[in-house]
Amino acid sequence: MSLTAQFGLAAILLAILGLREPPNTITVVAEYFGVGSAVSIIWAGVMSVGVACFGASAHAALKAIEKNSEANQAFDS
């Protein structure tokens, strides 16, 4: 259950970070490589991929807990 909470919290925090502007260091590096105008879109895209990954992991962990509890109830009956 703690794994589900940790994955869920990470997904929420990445969603919040995705709504903010990118850190200055990333902006400077992106300008160095010539993609400074796209850094906001890239930042939001990377954060949304992180949200999807952590959200899917939280969902899978929750489903595993539910399956385990169903199996324990069936075994106890």
C-alpha positions in Angstrom: 0.0 0.0 0.0 2.9 2.3 0.7 4.2 1.7 -2.8 0.8 2.9 -4.2 0.9 6.0 -2.1 4.5 6.8 -3.2 3.7 6.3 -6.9 0.6 8.4 -6.6 2.4 11.2 -4.8 5.1 11.2 -7.4 2.5 11.5 -10.2 0.8 14.4 -8.4 4.1 16.2 -7.9 5.2 15.7 -11.5 1.8 17.1 -12.6 2.4 20.2 -10.5 6.0 20.6 -11.8 4.7 20.2 -15.4 2.5 23.3 -14.9 5.3 25.4 -13.8 8.0 26.9 -16.0 11.2 24.9 -16.6 14.2 25.5 -14.3 16.7 28.1 -15.4 19.4 25.5 -15.9 17.3 23.5 -18.4 16.4 26.7 -20.2 20.1 27.7 -20.5 21.1 24.2 -21.8 18.2 24.2 -24.3 19.3 27.7 -25.6 22.9 26.3 -26.0 21.6 23.6 -28.3 19.4 26.0 -30.2 16.0 24.8 -29.0 15.4 27.5 -26.4 12.0 28.4 -27.9 10.7 24.9 -27.5 11.9 24.3 -23.9 8.5 24.9 -22.4 6.8 22.4 -24.6 9.6 19.8 -24.1 9.4 20.3 -20.3 5.6 19.8 -20.2 5.9 16.7 -22.4 8.6 15.1 -20.3 6.6 15.8 -17.1 3.4 14.4 -18.6 5.3 11.2 -19.6 6.5 11.0 -15.9 2.9 11.4 -14.7 1.7 8.7 -17.0 4.4 6.3 -15.9 4.0 6.9 -12.2 0.2 6.9 -12.5 0.2 3.6 -14.3 2.5 2.1 -11.7 0.3 3.3 -8.9 -2.7 1.8 -10.7 -1.0 -1.5 -11.2 0.1 -1.7 -7.6 -3.4 -0.9 -6.4 -4.8 -3.7 -8.7 -2.3 -6.1 -7.3 -3.4 -5.3 -3.7 -7.0 -5.8 -4.7 -6.3 -9.1 -6.4 -4.3 -10.3 -3.4 -7.1 -9.4 -1.0 -9.7 -11.2 -3.2 -7.5 -14.3 -3.3 -7.1 -14.2 0.5 -10.9 -13.9 1.0 -11.5 -16.8 -1.4 -8.9 -18.9 0.4 -10.4 -18.1 3.8 -13.9 -19.1 2.7 
